Amino acid sequence: MTEETVYSDSLVKITGKSILFRRYGFFEGDRLVQFSEIEKIVVKKPSIWNGRLRFHGTGDFKTWFPKDFQRYKRDKIFFASLRHKWWRIGFTVENSATVLKIFQEKGLIVNKVDR
């Protein structure tokens, strides 16, 4: 049985149990992460220091960004720390308010958005 989609755009697909990052890998393969694997999600206002201009890949070997050529236009960047991993996933979505609400309802957000 397929899990019902809660939110979907060209960058992510969120169900009740997981998030699919589109164009995650080098060859644009997708990556599915279960919410049970996520320790926390931190939300930040985009800046040059936290990935606003990072279209794909990593700049610090700690944060991996799935491909998004429009990241510089987004109003929020989400950072998902995975349980028992030293690296994290930095990602953006097309409707950050909706996704922020979903993550808050799941208790994954650990901060208020930097203003």
N, C-alpha and C positions, 0 to 999 in steps of 0.2 A: 504494500500500500504506500502510495506517495504522500509525503508530508505536505500539508497545505502551505502555500506561499503567503507570507505575511506582508512582504515588501519585495519589490523587484525593480531594478533599473539596468542600465547598460554596464554598471560596475559591480553590483552585488545582487544576490538573491538570498533573502532571509526567510527561513521557515520557523516553525515553533521550536526546532531543536538545533538548527545549524545556520551557518552563513557560508555562501559560496562566493568566493572572490573570483571574478572574471578576469581573464588576461593576467593571471598571477605570475606565471613562470616565464623563463627566457623565450620559450616558443609559444607564448600566449596561452598555455594550458591553464585551466581553472583549478582552484584549490578549495576543497570543502573542509570546513572546520566546525566541529560540534561545539555548541555552547558549553558543554561540560569540560572542554579542553581550555576554555578561556578563563583565566584567573581574574582579569579586570580589563576595563576599557577606560582610557583617559581621553578626554576631548580637549582639543586646543584650537585656538584661533590660528589660522595659517600665518606663517612668517617665513622669511628666507632661512631661518635657523632650524625650523622643524619640518621642512619638506614641501613648502608651498611650490617651489620650482622643480621638484623631483618628479619627473614624468613616469619613471619606471626604475625598479632596482633599488640599490642602496647607496648611501653616501658615507655611512659610518659603520657598516658591517653589523649593526645591531637591529636596524629597522629595515624591513623589506616593504617596498611599495608596489602593489599591482599597477599595471599601466593605466594612466589617466592623463591624457594630454590637456585636459581642462582643469587640472588640480589648482592651478594658480587663480582660478575664478571662484573656487568653492569657499564657503564661509566657515567650515569646520574640517578639521582633520582628526580622525579617530585612530587611537593607538591601542591595539589589542595585545596584551601580554598573555602568553600561553603558559599553562601550568608546566612546570619542570623543564622549561626552555629558557635559554639566555637571550634569545632574540624575540622580536615582536613584529607585528604587521601594522603598518601605517596605511590607512585607506581613507578614501573619500566616497561620498554618495551624492546622488543628484538632489535628494530631498532630505537634508540633514535634520530638520525638525522632527519628521516622522521617525527616522531611524533612531534619533536620540531618545524619543519617547519609548520605542520598543526596547532599547537597551536599559533604560531606567526601570521599566516594568519588570525586566528580568534581573534587576539588581547588579548589573555589570558595570555601571558607571561609578567611578570612585571620586570624581571631582565635578565641580561646576565649570562650565566653559569659561576659559580665560576671555576677558573682555578687552 
